[in-house]
């Protein structure tokens, strides 16, 4: 059994979020990563990892969408 460090778990979670979001939106990983960077989604995912990683896929993606929409409205 492979034991991941806390940092590796967070990195794996962020990667999962990018992959799932790009699939949901029908875009590529680079564009999704750019979007996440532009709206500070990556920081949000890392900061709230402890709560977010315990949610299901749909709840995580819905939360990311709400977060991005809220950031868009601020700009």
N, CA, C and O atoms as a Tripos MOL2 file, in Angstrom:
@<TRIPOS>MOLECULE
protein
  300   299    75     0     0
PROTEIN
NO_CHARGES

@<TRIPOS>ATOM
      1 N           0.8450   -1.1800    0.0000 N.3       1 UNK1
      2 CA          0.0000    0.0000    0.0000 C.3       1 UNK1
      3 C           0.8890    1.2410    0.0000 C.2       1 UNK1
      4 O           1.8680    1.3290    0.7410 O.2       1 UNK1
      5 N           0.5230    2.1860   -0.8430 N.am      2 UNK2
      6 CA          1.2760    3.4230   -0.9550 C.3       2 UNK2
      7 C           0.6880    4.4360    0.0260 C.2       2 UNK2
      8 O          -0.5250    4.6410    0.0720 O.2       2 UNK2
      9 N           1.5550    5.0550    0.7980 N.am      3 UNK3
     10 CA          1.1320    6.0870    1.7340 C.3       3 UNK3
     11 C           1.5630    7.4420    1.1820 C.2       3 UNK3
     12 O           2.7470    7.6920    0.9550 O.2       3 UNK3
     13 N           0.5790    8.3040    0.9730 N.am      4 UNK4
     14 CA          0.8670    9.6330    0.4530 C.3       4 UNK4
     15 C           1.0260   10.6190    1.6010 C.2       4 UNK4
     16 O           0.3900   10.4910    2.6470 O.2       4 UNK4
     17 N           1.8810   11.5970    1.3830 N.am      5 UNK5
     18 CA          1.9990   12.6870    2.3510 C.3       5 UNK5
     19 C           0.7600   13.5730    2.2230 C.2       5 UNK5
     20 O           0.0110   13.4640    1.2520 O.2       5 UNK5
     21 N           0.5550   14.4300    3.1860 N.am      6 UNK6
     22 CA         -0.5810   15.3540    3.1370 C.3       6 UNK6
     23 C          -0.5060   16.2240    1.8780 C.2       6 UNK6
     24 O          -1.5180   16.4490    1.2140 O.2       6 UNK6
     25 N           0.6700   16.7020    1.5600 N.am      7 UNK7
     26 CA          0.8610   17.5230    0.3520 C.3       7 UNK7
     27 C           0.5230   16.7440   -0.9140 C.2       7 UNK7
     28 O          -0.0840   17.2880   -1.8360 O.2       7 UNK7
     29 N           0.9060   15.4980   -0.9600 N.am      8 UNK8
     30 CA          0.5930   14.6630   -2.1260 C.3       8 UNK8
     31 C          -0.9070   14.4110   -2.2450 C.2       8 UNK8
     32 O          -1.4420   14.3490   -3.3520 O.2       8 UNK8
     33 N          -1.5810   14.2650   -1.1180 N.am      9 UNK9
     34 CA         -3.0370   14.0910   -1.1330 C.3       9 UNK9
     35 C          -3.7130   15.3390   -1.6770 C.2       9 UNK9
     36 O          -4.6460   15.2460   -2.4740 O.2       9 UNK9
     37 N          -3.2450   16.5060   -1.2500 N.am     10 UNK10
     38 CA         -3.8180   17.7610   -1.7380 C.3      10 UNK10
     39 C          -3.5710   17.9000   -3.2440 C.2      10 UNK10
     40 O          -4.4790   18.2540   -3.9960 O.2      10 UNK10
     41 N          -2.3600   17.6240   -3.6710 N.am     11 UNK11
     42 CA         -2.0250   17.6970   -5.0950 C.3      11 UNK11
     43 C          -2.8940   16.7490   -5.9120 C.2      11 UNK11
     44 O          -3.3690   17.1100   -6.9880 O.2      11 UNK11
     45 N          -3.0990   15.5580   -5.4120 N.am     12 UNK12
     46 CA         -3.9470   14.5870   -6.0900 C.3      12 UNK12
     47 C          -5.3900   15.0920   -6.1780 C.2      12 UNK12
     48 O          -6.0430   14.9310   -7.2090 O.2      12 UNK12
     49 N          -5.8790   15.6950   -5.1100 N.am     13 UNK13
     50 CA         -7.2330   16.2460   -5.0880 C.3      13 UNK13
     51 C          -7.3820   17.3820   -6.0950 C.2      13 UNK13
     52 O          -8.3630   17.4280   -6.8370 O.2      13 UNK13
     53 N          -6.4290   18.2880   -6.1260 N.am     14 UNK14
     54 CA         -6.4740   19.4100   -7.0660 C.3      14 UNK14
     55 C          -6.4510   18.8910   -8.5010 C.2      14 UNK14
     56 O          -7.1850   19.3860   -9.3560 O.2      14 UNK14
     57 N          -5.6190   17.9080   -8.7590 N.am     15 UNK15
     58 CA         -5.5510   17.3000  -10.0870 C.3      15 UNK15
     59 C          -6.8950   16.6680  -10.4590 C.2      15 UNK15
     60 O          -7.3720   16.8160  -11.5840 O.2      15 UNK15
     61 N          -7.4910   15.9690   -9.5060 N.am     16 UNK16
     62 CA         -8.8140   15.3830   -9.7080 C.3      16 UNK16
     63 C          -9.8200   16.4650  -10.0880 C.2      16 UNK16
     64 O         -10.5970   16.2910  -11.0270 O.2      16 UNK16
     65 N          -9.8070   17.5730   -9.3640 N.am     17 UNK17
     66 CA        -10.7510   18.6670   -9.6230 C.3      17 UNK17
     67 C         -10.5670   19.2440  -11.0190 C.2      17 UNK17
     68 O         -11.5450   19.5030  -11.7210 O.2      17 UNK17
     69 N          -9.3210   19.4450  -11.4220 N.am     18 UNK18
     70 CA         -9.0440   19.9590  -12.7620 C.3      18 UNK18
     71 C          -9.5620   18.9870  -13.8200 C.2      18 UNK18
     72 O         -10.2220   19.4000  -14.7740 O.2      18 UNK18
     73 N          -9.2680   17.7130  -13.6570 N.am     19 UNK19
     74 CA         -9.6870   16.7050  -14.6370 C.3      19 UNK19
     75 C         -11.2100   16.5960  -14.7110 C.2      19 UNK19
     76 O         -11.7750   16.5360  -15.8030 O.2      19 UNK19
     77 N         -11.8650   16.5710  -13.5740 N.am     20 UNK20
     78 CA        -13.3170   16.4500  -13.5600 C.3      20 UNK20
     79 C         -13.9960   17.6990  -14.1160 C.2      20 UNK20
     80 O         -14.9850   17.5980  -14.8420 O.2      20 UNK20
     81 N         -13.4730   18.8610  -13.7800 N.am     21 UNK21
     82 CA        -14.0550   20.1110  -14.2630 C.3      21 UNK21
     83 C         -13.8900   20.2330  -15.7730 C.2      21 UNK21
     84 O         -14.8200   20.6460  -16.4660 O.2      21 UNK21
     85 N         -12.7180   19.8800  -16.2890 N.am     22 UNK22
     86 CA        -12.4890   19.9680  -17.7420 C.3      22 UNK22
     87 C         -13.4000   19.0020  -18.4850 C.2      22 UNK22
     88 O         -13.9110   19.3290  -19.5560 O.2      22 UNK22
     89 N         -13.6020   17.8330  -17.9340 N.am     23 UNK23
     90 CA        -14.5020   16.8630  -18.5610 C.3      23 UNK23
     91 C         -15.9280   17.3910  -18.5500 C.2      23 UNK23
     92 O         -16.6390   17.2900  -19.5500 O.2      23 UNK23
     93 N         -16.3440   17.9510  -17.4290 N.am     24 UNK24
     94 CA        -17.7030   18.4890  -17.3100 C.3      24 UNK24
     95 C         -17.9440   19.6250  -18.3080 C.2      24 UNK24
     96 O         -19.0260   19.7370  -18.8840 O.2      24 UNK24
     97 N         -16.9230   20.4650  -18.5040 N.am     25 UNK25
     98 CA        -17.0680   21.6320  -19.3700 C.3      25 UNK25
     99 C         -16.6650   21.3690  -20.8090 C.2      25 UNK25
    100 O         -16.8650   22.2270  -21.6690 O.2      25 UNK25
    101 N         -16.1070   20.2100  -21.0880 N.am     26 UNK26
    102 CA        -15.7010   19.8650  -22.4430 C.3      26 UNK26
    103 C         -14.5380   20.6970  -22.9510 C.2      26 UNK26
    104 O         -14.4860   21.0410  -24.1320 O.2      26 UNK26
    105 N         -13.6060   21.0220  -22.0660 N.am     27 UNK27
    106 CA        -12.4430   21.8100  -22.4400 C.3      27 UNK27
    107 C         -11.1850   21.0030  -22.1550 C.2      27 UNK27
    108 O         -11.2660   19.8520  -21.7260 O.2      27 UNK27
    109 N         -10.0360   21.5970  -22.3910 N.am     28 UNK28
    110 CA         -8.7890   20.8790  -22.1220 C.3      28 UNK28
    111 C          -8.2130   21.2860  -20.7670 C.2      28 UNK28
    112 O          -8.6550   22.2550  -20.1490 O.2      28 UNK28
    113 N          -7.2270   20.5320  -20.3300 N.am     29 UNK29
    114 CA         -6.6290   20.7640  -19.0190 C.3      29 UNK29
    115 C          -5.9560   22.1160  -18.8870 C.2      29 UNK29
    116 O          -6.0190   22.7450  -17.8300 O.2      29 UNK29
    117 N          -5.3110   22.5690  -19.9560 N.am     30 UNK30
    118 CA         -4.6310   23.8600  -19.9210 C.3      30 UNK30
    119 C          -5.5990   25.0100  -19.7160 C.2      30 UNK30
    120 O          -5.3430   25.9150  -18.9210 O.2      30 UNK30
    121 N          -6.7080   24.9720  -20.4330 N.am     31 UNK31
    122 CA         -7.7120   26.0370  -20.2840 C.3      31 UNK31
    123 C          -8.3440   26.0010  -18.8950 C.2      31 UNK31
    124 O          -8.6030   27.0430  -18.2930 O.2      31 UNK31
    125 N          -8.5850   24.8110  -18.4050 N.am     32 UNK32
    126 CA         -9.1580   24.6830  -17.0630 C.3      32 UNK32
    127 C          -8.1710   25.1840  -16.0220 C.2      32 UNK32
    128 O          -8.5590   25.9030  -15.1010 O.2      32 UNK32
    129 N          -6.9090   24.8190  -16.1520 N.am     33 UNK33
    130 CA         -5.8900   25.2940  -15.2140 C.3      33 UNK33
    131 C          -5.7770   26.8170  -15.2630 C.2      33 UNK33
    132 O          -5.6170   27.4590  -14.2250 O.2      33 UNK33
    133 N          -5.8610   27.3990  -16.4630 N.am     34 UNK34
    134 CA         -5.8250   28.8630  -16.6010 C.3      34 UNK34
    135 C          -7.0160   29.5110  -15.9050 C.2      34 UNK34
    136 O          -6.8680   30.5140  -15.2060 O.2      34 UNK34
    137 N          -8.1910   28.9320  -16.0990 N.am     35 UNK35
    138 CA         -9.4010   29.4440  -15.4530 C.3      35 UNK35
    139 C          -9.2760   29.3550  -13.9330 C.2      35 UNK35
    140 O          -9.6110   30.2990  -13.2170 O.2      35 UNK35
    141 N          -8.7940   28.2210  -13.4540 N.am     36 UNK36
    142 CA         -8.6190   28.0370  -12.0140 C.3      36 UNK36
    143 C          -7.6050   29.0360  -11.4620 C.2      36 UNK36
    144 O          -7.7750   29.5570  -10.3600 O.2      36 UNK36
    145 N          -6.5690   29.2960  -12.2190 N.am     37 UNK37
    146 CA         -5.5550   30.2680  -11.7780 C.3      37 UNK37
    147 C          -6.1350   31.6830  -11.7730 C.2      37 UNK37
    148 O          -5.9330   32.4360  -10.8210 O.2      37 UNK37
    149 N          -6.8480   32.0370  -12.8250 N.am     38 UNK38
    150 CA         -7.4130   33.3860  -12.9500 C.3      38 UNK38
    151 C          -8.3740   33.7220  -11.8140 C.2      38 UNK38
    152 O          -8.3960   34.8540  -11.3320 O.2      38 UNK38
    153 N          -9.1580   32.7520  -11.3910 N.am     39 UNK39
    154 CA        -10.1400   32.9940  -10.3420 C.3      39 UNK39
    155 C          -9.7060   32.4640   -8.9730 C.2      39 UNK39
    156 O         -10.5170   32.3930   -8.0490 O.2      39 UNK39
    157 N          -8.4430   32.0950   -8.8440 N.am     40 UNK40
    158 CA         -7.8610   31.6220   -7.5790 C.3      40 UNK40
    159 C          -8.5510   30.3670   -7.0470 C.2      40 UNK40
    160 O          -8.6370   30.1630   -5.8360 O.2      40 UNK40
    161 N          -9.0360   29.5410   -7.9520 N.am     41 UNK41
    162 CA         -9.6790   28.2930   -7.5480 C.3      41 UNK41
    163 C          -8.6600   27.3530   -6.9100 C.2      41 UNK41
    164 O          -8.9760   26.6410   -5.9570 O.2      41 UNK41
    165 N          -7.4500   27.3540   -7.4350 N.am     42 UNK42
    166 CA         -6.4180   26.4790   -6.8710 C.3      42 UNK42
    167 C          -6.1720   26.7990   -5.4010 C.2      42 UNK42
    168 O          -6.0810   25.8970   -4.5690 O.2      42 UNK42
    169 N          -6.0640   28.0810   -5.0870 N.am     43 UNK43
    170 CA         -5.8730   28.4880   -3.6890 C.3      43 UNK43
    171 C          -7.0610   28.0600   -2.8400 C.2      43 UNK43
    172 O          -6.8940   27.5860   -1.7160 O.2      43 UNK43
    173 N          -8.2640   28.2310   -3.3840 N.am     44 UNK44
    174 CA         -9.4820   27.8520   -2.6810 C.3      44 UNK44
    175 C          -9.4920   26.3460   -2.3890 C.2      44 UNK44
    176 O          -9.8040   25.9280   -1.2740 O.2      44 UNK44
    177 N          -9.1520   25.5460   -3.3870 N.am     45 UNK45
    178 CA         -9.1530   24.0980   -3.2110 C.3      45 UNK45
    179 C          -8.1480   23.6540   -2.1560 C.2      45 UNK45
    180 O          -8.4380   22.7730   -1.3450 O.2      45 UNK45
    181 N          -6.9810   24.2590   -2.1690 N.am     46 UNK46
    182 CA         -5.9580   23.9090   -1.1770 C.3      46 UNK46
    183 C          -6.4020   24.3550    0.2140 C.2      46 UNK46
    184 O          -6.2970   23.5960    1.1770 O.2      46 UNK46
    185 N          -6.8960   25.5780    0.3150 N.am     47 UNK47
    186 CA         -7.2940   26.1260    1.6110 C.3      47 UNK47
    187 C          -8.4390   25.3270    2.2470 C.2      47 UNK47
    188 O          -8.4820   25.1530    3.4650 O.2      47 UNK47
    189 N          -9.3500   24.8510    1.4210 N.am     48 UNK48
    190 CA        -10.5340   24.1600    1.9330 C.3      48 UNK48
    191 C         -10.5090   22.6560    1.6620 C.2      48 UNK48
    192 O         -11.5500   22.0000    1.6580 O.2      48 UNK48
    193 N          -9.3290   22.1300    1.4410 N.am     49 UNK49
    194 CA         -9.1670   20.7080    1.1320 C.3      49 UNK49
    195 C          -9.8450   19.8100    2.1560 C.2      49 UNK49
    196 O         -10.5360   18.8630    1.7810 O.2      49 UNK49
    197 N          -9.6620   20.0850    3.4200 N.am     50 UNK50
    198 CA        -10.1620   19.1950    4.4740 C.3      50 UNK50
    199 C         -11.6700   18.9800    4.3620 C.2      50 UNK50
    200 O         -12.1530   17.8760    4.6170 O.2      50 UNK50
    201 N         -12.4050   19.9970    3.9930 N.am     51 UNK51
    202 CA        -13.8520   19.8640    3.8360 C.3      51 UNK51
    203 C         -14.1960   19.3300    2.4480 C.2      51 UNK51
    204 O         -14.9780   18.3890    2.3150 O.2      51 UNK51
    205 N         -13.6150   19.9280    1.4290 N.am     52 UNK52
    206 CA        -13.9980   19.6110    0.0530 C.3      52 UNK52
    207 C         -13.7140   18.1670   -0.3390 C.2      52 UNK52
    208 O         -14.5160   17.5510   -1.0420 O.2      52 UNK52
    209 N         -12.5900   17.6200    0.1010 N.am     53 UNK53
    210 CA        -12.2490   16.2670   -0.3490 C.3      53 UNK53
    211 C         -13.1930   15.2060    0.2000 C.2      53 UNK53
    212 O         -13.2230   14.0770   -0.2890 O.2      53 UNK53
    213 N         -13.9580   15.5730    1.2110 N.am     54 UNK54
    214 CA        -14.9010   14.6150    1.7880 C.3      54 UNK54
    215 C         -16.2530   14.6200    1.0720 C.2      54 UNK54
    216 O         -17.1140   13.7880    1.3580 O.2      54 UNK54
    217 N         -16.4360   15.5590    0.1410 N.am     55 UNK55
    218 CA        -17.6870   15.6480   -0.6100 C.3      55 UNK55
    219 C         -17.6520   14.7290   -1.8220 C.2      55 UNK55
    220 O         -16.5910   14.2520   -2.2240 O.2      55 UNK55
    221 N         -18.7970   14.4910   -2.3850 N.am     56 UNK56
    222 CA        -18.8900   13.7170   -3.6180 C.3      56 UNK56
    223 C         -18.5000   14.5620   -4.8230 C.2      56 UNK56
    224 O         -18.4170   15.7870   -4.7440 O.2      56 UNK56
    225 N         -18.2680   13.8920   -5.9170 N.am     57 UNK57
    226 CA        -17.8360   14.5430   -7.1600 C.3      57 UNK57
    227 C         -18.7680   15.6870   -7.5630 C.2      57 UNK57
    228 O         -18.3030   16.7950   -7.8280 O.2      57 UNK57
    229 N         -20.0640   15.4320   -7.6120 N.am     58 UNK58
    230 CA        -21.0220   16.4520   -8.0420 C.3      58 UNK58
    231 C         -21.0250   17.6560   -7.1060 C.2      58 UNK58
    232 O         -21.1060   18.7970   -7.5620 O.2      58 UNK58
    233 N         -20.9390   17.4130   -5.8210 N.am     59 UNK59
    234 CA        -20.9210   18.5140   -4.8540 C.3      59 UNK59
    235 C         -19.6560   19.3520   -4.9990 C.2      59 UNK59
    236 O         -19.7060   20.5760   -4.8840 O.2      59 UNK59
    237 N         -18.5340   18.7050   -5.2500 N.am     60 UNK60
    238 CA        -17.2760   19.4270   -5.4440 C.3      60 UNK60
    239 C         -17.3660   20.3050   -6.6900 C.2      60 UNK60
    240 O         -17.0120   21.4830   -6.6540 O.2      60 UNK60
    241 N         -17.8400   19.7270   -7.7880 N.am     61 UNK61
    242 CA        -17.9370   20.4870   -9.0340 C.3      61 UNK61
    243 C         -18.9380   21.6380   -8.9110 C.2      61 UNK61
    244 O         -18.6910   22.7280   -9.4280 O.2      61 UNK61
    245 N         -20.0430   21.4110   -8.2460 N.am     62 UNK62
    246 CA        -21.0170   22.4830   -8.0350 C.3      62 UNK62
    247 C         -20.4120   23.6010   -7.1860 C.2      62 UNK62
    248 O         -20.6550   24.7800   -7.4440 O.2      62 UNK62
    249 N         -19.6390   23.2370   -6.1910 N.am     63 UNK63
    250 CA        -18.9900   24.2380   -5.3450 C.3      63 UNK63
    251 C         -17.9820   25.0550   -6.1490 C.2      63 UNK63
    252 O         -17.9150   26.2760   -6.0010 O.2      63 UNK63
    253 N         -17.2030   24.3940   -6.9930 N.am     64 UNK64
    254 CA        -16.2420   25.0950   -7.8450 C.3      64 UNK64
    255 C         -16.9810   26.0580   -8.7750 C.2      64 UNK64
    256 O         -16.5530   27.1990   -8.9490 O.2      64 UNK64
    257 N         -18.0720   25.6140   -9.3640 N.am     65 UNK65
    258 CA        -18.8420   26.4850  -10.2600 C.3      65 UNK65
    259 C         -19.3790   27.7050   -9.5220 C.2      65 UNK65
    260 O         -19.3200   28.8170  -10.0470 O.2      65 UNK65
    261 N         -19.8980   27.5160   -8.3160 N.am     66 UNK66
    262 CA        -20.3910   28.6500   -7.5110 C.3      66 UNK66
    263 C         -19.2570   29.6020   -7.1720 C.2      66 UNK66
    264 O         -19.4260   30.8200   -7.2160 O.2      66 UNK66
    265 N         -18.1030   29.0450   -6.8330 N.am     67 UNK67
    266 CA        -16.9480   29.8620   -6.4780 C.3      67 UNK67
    267 C         -16.5110   30.7210   -7.6690 C.2      67 UNK67
    268 O         -16.2780   31.9200   -7.5200 O.2      67 UNK67
    269 N         -16.4030   30.1090   -8.8420 N.am     68 UNK68
    270 CA        -15.9990   30.8490  -10.0400 C.3      68 UNK68
    271 C         -17.0220   31.9270  -10.3660 C.2      68 UNK68
    272 O         -16.6480   33.0600  -10.6710 O.2      68 UNK68
    273 N         -18.3030   31.5960  -10.3070 N.am     69 UNK69
    274 CA        -19.3460   32.5740  -10.6050 C.3      69 UNK69
    275 C         -19.2770   33.7550   -9.6340 C.2      69 UNK69
    276 O         -19.4240   34.9040  -10.0520 O.2      69 UNK69
    277 N         -19.0590   33.4910   -8.3720 N.am     70 UNK70
    278 CA        -18.9390   34.5660   -7.3810 C.3      70 UNK70
    279 C         -17.7340   35.4520   -7.6950 C.2      70 UNK70
    280 O         -17.8170   36.6730   -7.5630 O.2      70 UNK70
    281 N         -16.6250   34.8560   -8.1050 N.am     71 UNK71
    282 CA        -15.4300   35.6260   -8.4670 C.3      71 UNK71
    283 C         -15.6640   36.4490   -9.7190 C.2      71 UNK71
    284 O         -15.1950   37.5840   -9.8040 O.2      71 UNK71
    285 N         -16.3760   35.9040  -10.6870 N.am     72 UNK72
    286 CA        -16.7010   36.6460  -11.9140 C.3      72 UNK72
    287 C         -17.5210   37.8980  -11.5850 C.2      72 UNK72
    288 O         -17.2920   38.9690  -12.1470 O.2      72 UNK72
    289 N         -18.4620   37.7470  -10.6820 N.am     73 UNK73
    290 CA        -19.3150   38.8750  -10.2990 C.3      73 UNK73
    291 C         -18.5370   39.9730   -9.5750 C.2      73 UNK73
    292 O         -18.9300   41.1390   -9.6130 O.2      73 UNK73
    293 N         -17.4480   39.6110   -8.9240 N.am     74 UNK74
    294 CA        -16.6240   40.5880   -8.2100 C.3      74 UNK74
    295 C         -15.8010   41.4300   -9.1530 C.2      74 UNK74
    296 O         -15.4120   42.5440   -8.8030 O.2      74 UNK74
    297 N         -15.5210   40.9200  -10.3560 N.am     75 UNK75
    298 CA        -14.6420   41.6220  -11.2920 C.3      75 UNK75
    299 C         -15.3920   42.5850  -12.1400 C.2      75 UNK75
    300 O         -14.7980   43.2590  -12.9830 O.2      75 UNK75
@<TRIPOS>BOND
     1     1     2 1
     2     2     3 1
     3     3     4 2
     4     3     5 am
     5     5     6 1
     6     6     7 1
     7     7     8 2
     8     7     9 am
     9     9    10 1
    10    10    11 1
    11    11    12 2
    12    11    13 am
    13    13    14 1
    14    14    15 1
    15    15    16 2
    16    15    17 am
    17    17    18 1
    18    18    19 1
    19    19    20 2
    20    19    21 am
    21    21    22 1
    22    22    23 1
    23    23    24 2
    24    23    25 am
    25    25    26 1
    26    26    27 1
    27    27    28 2
    28    27    29 am
    29    29    30 1
    30    30    31 1
    31    31    32 2
    32    31    33 am
    33    33    34 1
    34    34    35 1
    35    35    36 2
    36    35    37 am
    37    37    38 1
    38    38    39 1
    39    39    40 2
    40    39    41 am
    41    41    42 1
    42    42    43 1
    43    43    44 2
    44    43    45 am
    45    45    46 1
    46    46    47 1
    47    47    48 2
    48    47    49 am
    49    49    50 1
    50    50    51 1
    51    51    52 2
    52    51    53 am
    53    53    54 1
    54    54    55 1
    55    55    56 2
    56    55    57 am
    57    57    58 1
    58    58    59 1
    59    59    60 2
    60    59    61 am
    61    61    62 1
    62    62    63 1
    63    63    64 2
    64    63    65 am
    65    65    66 1
    66    66    67 1
    67    67    68 2
    68    67    69 am
    69    69    70 1
    70    70    71 1
    71    71    72 2
    72    71    73 am
    73    73    74 1
    74    74    75 1
    75    75    76 2
    76    75    77 am
    77    77    78 1
    78    78    79 1
    79    79    80 2
    80    79    81 am
    81    81    82 1
    82    82    83 1
    83    83    84 2
    84    83    85 am
    85    85    86 1
    86    86    87 1
    87    87    88 2
    88    87    89 am
    89    89    90 1
    90    90    91 1
    91    91    92 2
    92    91    93 am
    93    93    94 1
    94    94    95 1
    95    95    96 2
    96    95    97 am
    97    97    98 1
    98    98    99 1
    99    99   100 2
   100    99   101 am
   101   101   102 1
   102   102   103 1
   103   103   104 2
   104   103   105 am
   105   105   106 1
   106   106   107 1
   107   107   108 2
   108   107   109 am
   109   109   110 1
   110   110   111 1
   111   111   112 2
   112   111   113 am
   113   113   114 1
   114   114   115 1
   115   115   116 2
   116   115   117 am
   117   117   118 1
   118   118   119 1
   119   119   120 2
   120   119   121 am
   121   121   122 1
   122   122   123 1
   123   123   124 2
   124   123   125 am
   125   125   126 1
   126   126   127 1
   127   127   128 2
   128   127   129 am
   129   129   130 1
   130   130   131 1
   131   131   132 2
   132   131   133 am
   133   133   134 1
   134   134   135 1
   135   135   136 2
   136   135   137 am
   137   137   138 1
   138   138   139 1
   139   139   140 2
   140   139   141 am
   141   141   142 1
   142   142   143 1
   143   143   144 2
   144   143   145 am
   145   145   146 1
   146   146   147 1
   147   147   148 2
   148   147   149 am
   149   149   150 1
   150   150   151 1
   151   151   152 2
   152   151   153 am
   153   153   154 1
   154   154   155 1
   155   155   156 2
   156   155   157 am
   157   157   158 1
   158   158   159 1
   159   159   160 2
   160   159   161 am
   161   161   162 1
   162   162   163 1
   163   163   164 2
   164   163   165 am
   165   165   166 1
   166   166   167 1
   167   167   168 2
   168   167   169 am
   169   169   170 1
   170   170   171 1
   171   171   172 2
   172   171   173 am
   173   173   174 1
   174   174   175 1
   175   175   176 2
   176   175   177 am
   177   177   178 1
   178   178   179 1
   179   179   180 2
   180   179   181 am
   181   181   182 1
   182   182   183 1
   183   183   184 2
   184   183   185 am
   185   185   186 1
   186   186   187 1
   187   187   188 2
   188   187   189 am
   189   189   190 1
   190   190   191 1
   191   191   192 2
   192   191   193 am
   193   193   194 1
   194   194   195 1
   195   195   196 2
   196   195   197 am
   197   197   198 1
   198   198   199 1
   199   199   200 2
   200   199   201 am
   201   201   202 1
   202   202   203 1
   203   203   204 2
   204   203   205 am
   205   205   206 1
   206   206   207 1
   207   207   208 2
   208   207   209 am
   209   209   210 1
   210   210   211 1
   211   211   212 2
   212   211   213 am
   213   213   214 1
   214   214   215 1
   215   215   216 2
   216   215   217 am
   217   217   218 1
   218   218   219 1
   219   219   220 2
   220   219   221 am
   221   221   222 1
   222   222   223 1
   223   223   224 2
   224   223   225 am
   225   225   226 1
   226   226   227 1
   227   227   228 2
   228   227   229 am
   229   229   230 1
   230   230   231 1
   231   231   232 2
   232   231   233 am
   233   233   234 1
   234   234   235 1
   235   235   236 2
   236   235   237 am
   237   237   238 1
   238   238   239 1
   239   239   240 2
   240   239   241 am
   241   241   242 1
   242   242   243 1
   243   243   244 2
   244   243   245 am
   245   245   246 1
   246   246   247 1
   247   247   248 2
   248   247   249 am
   249   249   250 1
   250   250   251 1
   251   251   252 2
   252   251   253 am
   253   253   254 1
   254   254   255 1
   255   255   256 2
   256   255   257 am
   257   257   258 1
   258   258   259 1
   259   259   260 2
   260   259   261 am
   261   261   262 1
   262   262   263 1
   263   263   264 2
   264   263   265 am
   265   265   266 1
   266   266   267 1
   267   267   268 2
   268   267   269 am
   269   269   270 1
   270   270   271 1
   271   271   272 2
   272   271   273 am
   273   273   274 1
   274   274   275 1
   275   275   276 2
   276   275   277 am
   277   277   278 1
   278   278   279 1
   279   279   280 2
   280   279   281 am
   281   281   282 1
   282   282   283 1
   283   283   284 2
   284   283   285 am
   285   285   286 1
   286   286   287 1
   287   287   288 2
   288   287   289 am
   289   289   290 1
   290   290   291 1
   291   291   292 2
   292   291   293 am
   293   293   294 1
   294   294   295 1
   295   295   296 2
   296   295   297 am
   297   297   298 1
   298   298   299 1
   299   299   300 2
@<TRIPOS>SUBSTRUCTURE
     1 UNK1         2 RESIDUE 1 A UNK
     2 UNK2         6 RESIDUE 1 A UNK
     3 UNK3        10 RESIDUE 1 A UNK
     4 UNK4        14 RESIDUE 1 A UNK
     5 UNK5        18 RESIDUE 1 A UNK
     6 UNK6        22 RESIDUE 1 A UNK
     7 UNK7        26 RESIDUE 1 A UNK
     8 UNK8        30 RESIDUE 1 A UNK
     9 UNK9        34 RESIDUE 1 A UNK
    10 UNK10       38 RESIDUE 1 A UNK
    11 UNK11       42 RESIDUE 1 A UNK
    12 UNK12       46 RESIDUE 1 A UNK
    13 UNK13       50 RESIDUE 1 A UNK
    14 UNK14       54 RESIDUE 1 A UNK
    15 UNK15       58 RESIDUE 1 A UNK
    16 UNK16       62 RESIDUE 1 A UNK
    17 UNK17       66 RESIDUE 1 A UNK
    18 UNK18       70 RESIDUE 1 A UNK
    19 UNK19       74 RESIDUE 1 A UNK
    20 UNK20       78 RESIDUE 1 A UNK
    21 UNK21       82 RESIDUE 1 A UNK
    22 UNK22       86 RESIDUE 1 A UNK
    23 UNK23       90 RESIDUE 1 A UNK
    24 UNK24       94 RESIDUE 1 A UNK
    25 UNK25       98 RESIDUE 1 A UNK
    26 UNK26      102 RESIDUE 1 A UNK
    27 UNK27      106 RESIDUE 1 A UNK
    28 UNK28      110 RESIDUE 1 A UNK
    29 UNK29      114 RESIDUE 1 A UNK
    30 UNK30      118 RESIDUE 1 A UNK
    31 UNK31      122 RESIDUE 1 A UNK
    32 UNK32      126 RESIDUE 1 A UNK
    33 UNK33      130 RESIDUE 1 A UNK
    34 UNK34      134 RESIDUE 1 A UNK
    35 UNK35      138 RESIDUE 1 A UNK
    36 UNK36      142 RESIDUE 1 A UNK
    37 UNK37      146 RESIDUE 1 A UNK
    38 UNK38      150 RESIDUE 1 A UNK
    39 UNK39      154 RESIDUE 1 A UNK
    40 UNK40      158 RESIDUE 1 A UNK
    41 UNK41      162 RESIDUE 1 A UNK
    42 UNK42      166 RESIDUE 1 A UNK
    43 UNK43      170 RESIDUE 1 A UNK
    44 UNK44      174 RESIDUE 1 A UNK
    45 UNK45      178 RESIDUE 1 A UNK
    46 UNK46      182 RESIDUE 1 A UNK
    47 UNK47      186 RESIDUE 1 A UNK
    48 UNK48      190 RESIDUE 1 A UNK
    49 UNK49      194 RESIDUE 1 A UNK
    50 UNK50      198 RESIDUE 1 A UNK
    51 UNK51      202 RESIDUE 1 A UNK
    52 UNK52      206 RESIDUE 1 A UNK
    53 UNK53      210 RESIDUE 1 A UNK
    54 UNK54      214 RESIDUE 1 A UNK
    55 UNK55      218 RESIDUE 1 A UNK
    56 UNK56      222 RESIDUE 1 A UNK
    57 UNK57      226 RESIDUE 1 A UNK
    58 UNK58      230 RESIDUE 1 A UNK
    59 UNK59      234 RESIDUE 1 A UNK
    60 UNK60      238 RESIDUE 1 A UNK
    61 UNK61      242 RESIDUE 1 A UNK
    62 UNK62      246 RESIDUE 1 A UNK
    63 UNK63      250 RESIDUE 1 A UNK
    64 UNK64      254 RESIDUE 1 A UNK
    65 UNK65      258 RESIDUE 1 A UNK
    66 UNK66      262 RESIDUE 1 A UNK
    67 UNK67      266 RESIDUE 1 A UNK
    68 UNK68      270 RESIDUE 1 A UNK
    69 UNK69      274 RESIDUE 1 A UNK
    70 UNK70      278 RESIDUE 1 A UNK
    71 UNK71      282 RESIDUE 1 A UNK
    72 UNK72      286 RESIDUE 1 A UNK
    73 UNK73      290 RESIDUE 1 A UNK
    74 UNK74      294 RESIDUE 1 A UNK
    75 UNK75      298 RESIDUE 1 A UNK
